Amino acid sequence: MGIIIGIIVIMFLVLLAWVWHSLGNIEKTTKIKCIIIGFIIVYILTFIIFNISKIGIVYENKEVMKSVRRIFVIIFAIINGYLILPYVFKTLDKINNEDIKKEKVTNSIIILLIIIVILFIFECIYLGNMQEGIINIIMSKK
């Protein structure tokens, strides 16, 4: 478990540095607010995806389900953060610097939303399969 926590911390710190850099010249307090809001949104979306993916999956023990949920949601929130936040924050930086036109922003948002929906569909399926695999491993050890 210690190795998993260590990997999670390293992944989070790398993501934090990447999104900080992606925000460019934006004021520090605004950067901090954007990062916190971004992390919260990604965490909530990942939590929702996990709950959708566990529909039909029966855990024999609520403690096992809570442990699996905690680890999966944190890991996948960080992964989703890698896929979404740098792009969003780089676009915010371009808007702040007026380097991008309004039409491009609209197109970028549409493309990003399509990518996010596709990503979340695959992630939901993947998380469901992983949960079933964990349950099968637990049952085979009995």
ROKE-164698 format. One record per atom (N, C-alpha, C): atom name; x, y, z. Coordinates in nm, 3 decimals. Example, Ala and Ser with C-alpha at 12.3 -4.5 7.8 and 13.67 -1.06 7.14 Angstrom:
["N"; [1.319; -0.569; 0.780]]
["CA"; [1.230; -0.450; 0.780]]
["C"; [1.320; -0.330; 0.780]]
["N"; [1.285; -0.225; 0.708]]
["CA"; [1.367; -0.106; 0.714]]
["C"; [1.290; 0.003; 0.787]]
This chain:
["N"; [0.082; -0.119; 0.000]]
["CA"; [0.000; 0.000; 0.000]]
["C"; [0.087; 0.126; 0.000]]
["N"; [0.202; 0.118; 0.065]]
["CA"; [0.293; 0.232; 0.071]]
["C"; [0.344; 0.272; -0.067]]
["N"; [0.369; 0.172; -0.151]]
["CA"; [0.416; 0.201; -0.287]]
["C"; [0.308; 0.273; -0.366]]
["N"; [0.184; 0.229; -0.350]]
["CA"; [0.073; 0.292; -0.422]]
["C"; [0.057; 0.437; -0.378]]
["N"; [0.066; 0.462; -0.249]]
["CA"; [0.055; 0.600; -0.198]]
["C"; [0.171; 0.685; -0.250]]
["N"; [0.289; 0.629; -0.252]]
["CA"; [0.405; 0.701; -0.305]]
["C"; [0.388; 0.738; -0.451]]
["N"; [0.339; 0.643; -0.530]]
["CA"; [0.315; 0.669; -0.672]]
["C"; [0.207; 0.775; -0.689]]
["N"; [0.102; 0.767; -0.608]]
["CA"; [-0.006; 0.867; -0.615]]
["C"; [0.048; 1.006; -0.584]]
["N"; [0.131; 1.018; -0.482]]
["CA"; [0.187; 1.149; -0.444]]
["C"; [0.275; 1.203; -0.557]]
["N"; [0.359; 1.119; -0.614]]
["CA"; [0.446; 1.164; -0.724]]
["C"; [0.363; 1.207; -0.844]]
["N"; [0.262; 1.126; -0.879]]
["CA"; [0.176; 1.162; -0.993]]
["C"; [0.105; 1.295; -0.967]]
["N"; [0.059; 1.315; -0.844]]
["CA"; [-0.011; 1.439; -0.810]]
["C"; [0.084; 1.560; -0.818]]
["N"; [0.204; 1.545; -0.767]]
["CA"; [0.300; 1.657; -0.770]]
["C"; [0.340; 1.692; -0.914]]
["N"; [0.358; 1.592; -0.997]]
["CA"; [0.389; 1.618; -1.138]]
["C"; [0.272; 1.690; -1.206]]
["N"; [0.151; 1.643; -1.179]]
["CA"; [0.032; 1.709; -1.235]]
["C"; [0.022; 1.853; -1.186]]
["N"; [0.046; 1.874; -1.059]]
["CA"; [0.040; 2.008; -1.002]]
["C"; [0.140; 2.101; -1.071]]
["N"; [0.262; 2.055; -1.091]]
["CA"; [0.364; 2.136; -1.159]]
["C"; [0.323; 2.163; -1.304]]
["N"; [0.268; 2.062; -1.370]]
["CA"; [0.230; 2.077; -1.510]]
["C"; [0.118; 2.179; -1.525]]
["N"; [0.015; 2.171; -1.441]]
["CA"; [-0.096; 2.265; -1.455]]
["C"; [-0.054; 2.405; -1.412]]
["N"; [0.034; 2.415; -1.314]]
["CA"; [0.086; 2.546; -1.274]]
["C"; [0.156; 2.612; -1.392]]
["N"; [0.239; 2.535; -1.459]]
["CA"; [0.311; 2.586; -1.577]]
["C"; [0.215; 2.618; -1.691]]
["N"; [0.111; 2.538; -1.707]]
["CA"; [0.014; 2.559; -1.815]]
["C"; [-0.062; 2.690; -1.799]]
["N"; [-0.076; 2.738; -1.677]]
["CA"; [-0.148; 2.863; -1.653]]
["C"; [-0.064; 2.987; -1.687]]
["N"; [0.062; 2.968; -1.717]]
["CA"; [0.147; 3.075; -1.768]]
["C"; [0.159; 3.195; -1.677]]
["N"; [0.125; 3.313; -1.731]]
["CA"; [0.148; 3.440; -1.662]]
["C"; [0.030; 3.486; -1.577]]
["N"; [-0.065; 3.400; -1.554]]
["CA"; [-0.181; 3.437; -1.474]]
["C"; [-0.135; 3.462; -1.330]]
["N"; [-0.200; 3.554; -1.263]]
["CA"; [-0.167; 3.590; -1.125]]
["C"; [-0.168; 3.466; -1.035]]
["N"; [-0.078; 3.462; -0.936]]
["CA"; [-0.062; 3.343; -0.851]]
["C"; [-0.190; 3.304; -0.778]]
["N"; [-0.262; 3.401; -0.721]]
["CA"; [-0.385; 3.365; -0.648]]
["C"; [-0.489; 3.309; -0.743]]
["N"; [-0.495; 3.362; -0.864]]
["CA"; [-0.588; 3.310; -0.965]]
["C"; [-0.546; 3.170; -1.007]]
["N"; [-0.415; 3.147; -1.020]]
["CA"; [-0.365; 3.013; -1.053]]
["C"; [-0.410; 2.913; -0.947]]
["N"; [-0.391; 2.951; -0.822]]
["CA"; [-0.426; 2.861; -0.712]]
["C"; [-0.575; 2.830; -0.715]]
["N"; [-0.658; 2.932; -0.736]]
["CA"; [-0.803; 2.911; -0.743]]
["C"; [-0.838; 2.820; -0.860]]
["N"; [-0.779; 2.844; -0.976]]
["CA"; [-0.807; 2.761; -1.095]]
["C"; [-0.767; 2.616; -1.071]]
["N"; [-0.651; 2.597; -1.011]]
["CA"; [-0.603; 2.461; -0.986]]
["C"; [-0.695; 2.388; -0.887]]
["N"; [-0.731; 2.455; -0.779]]
["CA"; [-0.819; 2.393; -0.679]]
["C"; [-0.954; 2.359; -0.741]]
["N"; [-1.013; 2.454; -0.814]]
["CA"; [-1.142; 2.430; -0.878]]
["C"; [-1.130; 2.317; -0.981]]
["N"; [-1.022; 2.318; -1.059]]
["CA"; [-1.001; 2.213; -1.159]]
["C"; [-0.989; 2.076; -1.096]]
["N"; [-0.911; 2.066; -0.987]]
["CA"; [-0.895; 1.938; -0.919]]
["C"; [-1.027; 1.890; -0.860]]
["N"; [-1.102; 1.981; -0.801]]
["CA"; [-1.231; 1.944; -0.742]]
["C"; [-1.327; 1.892; -0.850]]
["N"; [-1.335; 1.963; -0.962]]
["CA"; [-1.424; 1.922; -1.071]]
["C"; [-1.384; 1.784; -1.125]]
["N"; [-1.255; 1.765; -1.148]]
["CA"; [-1.208; 1.636; -1.200]]
["C"; [-1.235; 1.525; -1.099]]
["N"; [-1.214; 1.552; -0.970]]
["CA"; [-1.240; 1.452; -0.867]]
["C"; [-1.389; 1.414; -0.864]]
["N"; [-1.476; 1.514; -0.869]]
["CA"; [-1.620; 1.488; -0.865]]
["C"; [-1.662; 1.407; -0.988]]
["N"; [-1.613; 1.446; -1.106]]
["CA"; [-1.647; 1.371; -1.228]]
["C"; [-1.598; 1.226; -1.219]]
["N"; [-1.478; 1.208; -1.167]]
["CA"; [-1.423; 1.073; -1.153]]
["C"; [-1.504; 0.992; -1.051]]
["N"; [-1.546; 1.056; -0.943]]
["CA"; [-1.629; 0.989; -0.843]]
["C"; [-1.762; 0.944; -0.905]]
["N"; [-1.821; 1.029; -0.986]]
["CA"; [-1.947; 0.995; -1.055]]
["C"; [-1.924; 0.877; -1.149]]
["N"; [-1.815; 0.882; -1.225]]
["CA"; [-1.784; 0.774; -1.318]]
["C"; [-1.766; 0.642; -1.243]]
["N"; [-1.695; 0.647; -1.130]]
["CA"; [-1.677; 0.524; -1.052]]
["C"; [-1.812; 0.470; -1.007]]
["N"; [-1.899; 0.556; -0.958]]
["CA"; [-2.030; 0.510; -0.912]]
["C"; [-2.115; 0.454; -1.025]]
["N"; [-2.103; 0.510; -1.144]]
["CA"; [-2.174; 0.454; -1.259]]
["C"; [-2.114; 0.318; -1.294]]
["N"; [-1.982; 0.307; -1.288]]
["CA"; [-1.916; 0.183; -1.328]]
["C"; [-1.944; 0.068; -1.232]]
["N"; [-1.980; 0.098; -1.107]]
["CA"; [-2.005; -0.010; -1.011]]
["C"; [-2.150; -0.057; -1.010]]
["N"; [-2.232; -0.001; -1.097]]
["CA"; [-2.371; -0.048; -1.107]]
["C"; [-2.369; -0.195; -1.149]]
["N"; [-2.436; -0.277; -1.074]]
["CA"; [-2.443; -0.420; -1.104]]
["C"; [-2.330; -0.500; -1.044]]
["N"; [-2.234; -0.435; -0.981]]
["CA"; [-2.123; -0.506; -0.918]]
["C"; [-2.153; -0.514; -0.769]]
["N"; [-2.148; -0.637; -0.717]]
["CA"; [-2.184; -0.658; -0.577]]
["C"; [-2.057; -0.689; -0.497]]
["N"; [-2.030; -0.603; -0.403]]
["CA"; [-1.920; -0.626; -0.310]]
["C"; [-1.977; -0.699; -0.190]]
["N"; [-1.904; -0.798; -0.142]]
["CA"; [-1.953; -0.872; -0.026]]
["C"; [-1.927; -0.794; 0.102]]
["N"; [-1.839; -0.697; 0.094]]
["CA"; [-1.797; -0.622; 0.212]]
["C"; [-1.788; -0.473; 0.177]]
["N"; [-1.853; -0.389; 0.254]]
["CA"; [-1.852; -0.245; 0.226]]
["C"; [-1.714; -0.185; 0.245]]
["N"; [-1.634; -0.242; 0.334]]
["CA"; [-1.499; -0.190; 0.355]]
["C"; [-1.412; -0.211; 0.232]]
["N"; [-1.427; -0.326; 0.167]]
["CA"; [-1.353; -0.352; 0.044]]
["C"; [-1.395; -0.252; -0.063]]
["N"; [-1.526; -0.229; -0.075]]
["CA"; [-1.576; -0.135; -0.174]]
["C"; [-1.522; 0.006; -0.148]]
["N"; [-1.519; 0.047; -0.023]]
["CA"; [-1.470; 0.180; 0.011]]
["C"; [-1.321; 0.193; -0.020]]
["N"; [-1.244; 0.089; 0.008]]
["CA"; [-1.100; 0.092; -0.021]]
["C"; [-1.075; 0.099; -0.171]]
["N"; [-1.147; 0.015; -0.245]]
["CA"; [-1.133; 0.014; -0.390]]
["C"; [-1.174; 0.150; -0.446]]
["N"; [-1.285; 0.204; -0.400]]
["CA"; [-1.333; 0.334; -0.448]]
["C"; [-1.231; 0.443; -0.418]]
["N"; [-1.179; 0.445; -0.297]]
["CA"; [-1.085; 0.550; -0.258]]
["C"; [-0.963; 0.549; -0.350]]
["N"; [-0.903; 0.434; -0.369]]
["CA"; [-0.782; 0.425; -0.450]]
["C"; [-0.811; 0.453; -0.596]]
["N"; [-0.916; 0.391; -0.652]]
["CA"; [-0.949; 0.412; -0.793]]
["C"; [-0.985; 0.556; -0.823]]
["N"; [-1.065; 0.617; -0.738]]
["CA"; [-1.106; 0.755; -0.765]]
["C"; [-0.986; 0.849; -0.759]]
["N"; [-0.899; 0.830; -0.663]]
["CA"; [-0.781; 0.917; -0.655]]
["C"; [-0.690; 0.897; -0.776]]
["N"; [-0.660; 0.773; -0.808]]
["CA"; [-0.570; 0.746; -0.921]]
["C"; [-0.631; 0.797; -1.052]]
["N"; [-0.758; 0.766; -1.075]]
["CA"; [-0.819; 0.807; -1.201]]
["C"; [-0.848; 0.957; -1.206]]
["N"; [-0.866; 1.019; -1.091]]
["CA"; [-0.881; 1.165; -1.090]]
["C"; [-0.750; 1.230; -1.135]]
["N"; [-0.639; 1.175; -1.089]]
["CA"; [-0.509; 1.228; -1.132]]
["C"; [-0.488; 1.203; -1.281]]
["N"; [-0.520; 1.083; -1.327]]
["CA"; [-0.506; 1.053; -1.470]]
["C"; [-0.596; 1.144; -1.553]]
["N"; [-0.721; 1.162; -1.510]]
["CA"; [-0.810; 1.253; -1.581]]
["C"; [-0.756; 1.395; -1.577]]
["N"; [-0.695; 1.430; -1.466]]
["CA"; [-0.633; 1.562; -1.456]]
["C"; [-0.523; 1.580; -1.559]]
["N"; [-0.442; 1.475; -1.579]]
["CA"; [-0.337; 1.479; -1.683]]
["C"; [-0.397; 1.500; -1.822]]
["N"; [-0.511; 1.438; -1.847]]
["CA"; [-0.570; 1.443; -1.980]]
["C"; [-0.649; 1.573; -2.006]]
["N"; [-0.701; 1.635; -1.902]]
["CA"; [-0.792; 1.747; -1.920]]
["C"; [-0.732; 1.881; -1.877]]
["N"; [-0.680; 1.887; -1.757]]
["CA"; [-0.645; 2.016; -1.697]]
["C"; [-0.536; 2.095; -1.770]]
["N"; [-0.424; 2.034; -1.814]]
["CA"; [-0.324; 2.116; -1.883]]
["C"; [-0.380; 2.184; -2.008]]
["N"; [-0.461; 2.111; -2.083]]
["CA"; [-0.520; 2.169; -2.204]]
["C"; [-0.615; 2.284; -2.169]]
["N"; [-0.699; 2.263; -2.070]]
["CA"; [-0.794; 2.366; -2.028]]
["C"; [-0.719; 2.488; -1.976]]
["N"; [-0.618; 2.465; -1.893]]
["CA"; [-0.546; 2.577; -1.834]]
["C"; [-0.460; 2.650; -1.937]]
["N"; [-0.407; 2.579; -2.034]]
["CA"; [-0.331; 2.644; -2.141]]
["C"; [-0.424; 2.733; -2.223]]
["N"; [-0.547; 2.686; -2.247]]
["CA"; [-0.647; 2.766; -2.318]]
["C"; [-0.684; 2.890; -2.235]]
["N"; [-0.700; 2.873; -2.103]]
["CA"; [-0.727; 2.989; -2.017]]
["C"; [-0.614; 3.091; -2.023]]
["N"; [-0.491; 3.043; -2.027]]
["CA"; [-0.377; 3.134; -2.038]]
["C"; [-0.380; 3.209; -2.171]]
["N"; [-0.414; 3.139; -2.278]]
["CA"; [-0.423; 3.205; -2.408]]
["C"; [-0.534; 3.309; -2.411]]
["N"; [-0.646; 3.278; -2.346]]
["CA"; [-0.757; 3.375; -2.337]]
["C"; [-0.711; 3.496; -2.256]]
["N"; [-0.642; 3.470; -2.145]]
["CA"; [-0.594; 3.578; -2.060]]
["C"; [-0.497; 3.669; -2.134]]
["N"; [-0.412; 3.610; -2.217]]
["CA"; [-0.315; 3.688; -2.295]]
["C"; [-0.371; 3.738; -2.427]]
["N"; [-0.497; 3.706; -2.453]]
["CA"; [-0.565; 3.743; -2.578]]
["C"; [-0.491; 3.690; -2.701]]
["N"; [-0.439; 3.569; -2.688]]
["CA"; [-0.368; 3.504; -2.799]]
["C"; [-0.460; 3.417; -2.884]]
["N"; [-0.585; 3.405; -2.845]]
["CA"; [-0.678; 3.315; -2.913]]
["C"; [-0.808; 3.389; -2.941]]
["N"; [-0.866; 3.359; -3.056]]
["CA"; [-0.992; 3.425; -3.093]]
["C"; [-1.110; 3.350; -3.034]]
["N"; [-1.223; 3.421; -3.023]]
["CA"; [-1.343; 3.366; -2.959]]
["C"; [-1.392; 3.242; -3.034]]
["N"; [-1.385; 3.241; -3.166]]
["CA"; [-1.431; 3.125; -3.244]]
["C"; [-1.347; 3.002; -3.211]]
["N"; [-1.217; 3.022; -3.195]]
["CA"; [-1.131; 2.909; -3.163]]
["C"; [-1.161; 2.855; -3.023]]
["N"; [-1.195; 2.945; -2.931]]
["CA"; [-1.229; 2.901; -2.796]]
["C"; [-1.353; 2.813; -2.801]]
["N"; [-1.454; 2.855; -2.875]]
["CA"; [-1.577; 2.777; -2.887]]
["C"; [-1.548; 2.640; -2.948]]
["N"; [-1.470; 2.638; -3.055]]
["CA"; [-1.434; 2.510; -3.118]]
["C"; [-1.354; 2.422; -3.022]]
["N"; [-1.262; 2.483; -2.947]]
["CA"; [-1.182; 2.407; -2.851]]
["C"; [-1.269; 2.347; -2.742]]
["N"; [-1.365; 2.422; -2.695]]
["CA"; [-1.455; 2.372; -2.590]]
["C"; [-1.537; 2.255; -2.642]]
["N"; [-1.589; 2.266; -2.763]]
["CA"; [-1.669; 2.158; -2.822]]
["C"; [-1.584; 2.032; -2.838]]
["N"; [-1.465; 2.048; -2.892]]
["CA"; [-1.375; 1.934; -2.911]]
["C"; [-1.339; 1.872; -2.777]]
["N"; [-1.309; 1.956; -2.677]]
["CA"; [-1.275; 1.907; -2.545]]
["C"; [-1.390; 1.829; -2.484]]
["N"; [-1.511; 1.879; -2.496]]
["CA"; [-1.627; 1.809; -2.440]]
["C"; [-1.649; 1.674; -2.506]]
["N"; [-1.631; 1.667; -2.637]]
["CA"; [-1.644; 1.540; -2.708]]
["C"; [-1.538; 1.441; -2.659]]
["N"; [-1.416; 1.487; -2.647]]
["CA"; [-1.308; 1.402; -2.599]]
["C"; [-1.335; 1.354; -2.456]]
["N"; [-1.383; 1.445; -2.371]]
["CA"; [-1.413; 1.409; -2.232]]
["C"; [-1.522; 1.303; -2.225]]
["N"; [-1.627; 1.318; -2.305]]
["CA"; [-1.736; 1.219; -2.305]]
["C"; [-1.684; 1.082; -2.349]]
["N"; [-1.606; 1.080; -2.456]]
["CA"; [-1.549; 0.953; -2.504]]
["C"; [-1.457; 0.893; -2.398]]
["N"; [-1.374; 0.976; -2.340]]
["CA"; [-1.283; 0.931; -2.235]]
["C"; [-1.360; 0.871; -2.117]]
["N"; [-1.465; 0.939; -2.074]]
["CA"; [-1.540; 0.892; -1.959]]
["C"; [-1.617; 0.764; -1.988]]
["N"; [-1.662; 0.745; -2.111]]
["CA"; [-1.730; 0.619; -2.147]]
["C"; [-1.631; 0.503; -2.135]]
["N"; [-1.512; 0.521; -2.195]]
["CA"; [-1.411; 0.415; -2.186]]
["C"; [-1.366; 0.392; -2.042]]
["N"; [-1.352; 0.500; -1.968]]
["CA"; [-1.310; 0.488; -1.829]]
["C"; [-1.414; 0.415; -1.745]]
["N"; [-1.539; 0.441; -1.770]]
["CA"; [-1.647; 0.375; -1.697]]
["C"; [-1.643; 0.224; -1.722]]
["N"; [-1.625; 0.185; -1.845]]
["CA"; [-1.615; 0.043; -1.880]]
["C"; [-1.491; -0.019; -1.815]]
["N"; [-1.379; 0.053; -1.824]]
["CA"; [-1.253; 0.003; -1.768]]
["C"; [-1.262; -0.014; -1.617]]
["N"; [-1.317; 0.086; -1.549]]
["CA"; [-1.332; 0.078; -1.404]]
["C"; [-1.424; -0.039; -1.364]]
["N"; [-1.530; -0.060; -1.438]]
["CA"; [-1.619; -0.172; -1.411]]
["C"; [-1.546; -0.305; -1.424]]
["N"; [-1.468; -0.319; -1.531]]
["CA"; [-1.392; -0.442; -1.552]]
["C"; [-1.288; -0.463; -1.442]]
["N"; [-1.223; -0.354; -1.400]]
["CA"; [-1.124; -0.365; -1.293]]
["C"; [-1.188; -0.407; -1.161]]
["N"; [-1.305; -0.353; -1.132]]
["CA"; [-1.375; -0.390; -1.009]]
["C"; [-1.415; -0.537; -1.011]]
["N"; [-1.465; -0.583; -1.126]]
["CA"; [-1.501; -0.724; -1.138]]
["C"; [-1.379; -0.812; -1.120]]
["N"; [-1.267; -0.769; -1.175]]
["CA"; [-1.142; -0.844; -1.160]]
["C"; [-1.098; -0.852; -1.015]]
["N"; [-1.109; -0.742; -0.944]]
["CA"; [-1.072; -0.741; -0.802]]
["C"; [-1.163; -0.834; -0.723]]
["N"; [-1.292; -0.829; -0.751]]
["CA"; [-1.387; -0.916; -0.681]]
["C"; [-1.354; -1.063; -0.711]]
["N"; [-1.322; -1.095; -0.836]]
["CA"; [-1.287; -1.232; -0.871]]
["C"; [-1.160; -1.277; -0.798]]
["N"; [-1.064; -1.188; -0.784]]
["CA"; [-0.941; -1.222; -0.711]]
["C"; [-0.971; -1.248; -0.564]]
["N"; [-1.055; -1.162; -0.506]]
["CA"; [-1.092; -1.181; -0.366]]
["C"; [-1.166; -1.312; -0.346]]
["N"; [-1.260; -1.342; -0.437]]
["CA"; [-1.338; -1.466; -0.424]]
["C"; [-1.251; -1.589; -0.444]]
["N"; [-1.151; -1.582; -0.532]]
["CA"; [-1.066; -1.698; -0.557]]
["C"; [-0.973; -1.727; -0.439]]
["N"; [-0.946; -1.626; -0.356]]
["CA"; [-0.860; -1.647; -0.239]]
["C"; [-0.933; -1.714; -0.125]]
["N"; [-1.066; -1.720; -0.133]]
["CA"; [-1.143; -1.781; -0.023]]
["C"; [-1.146; -1.931; -0.035]]
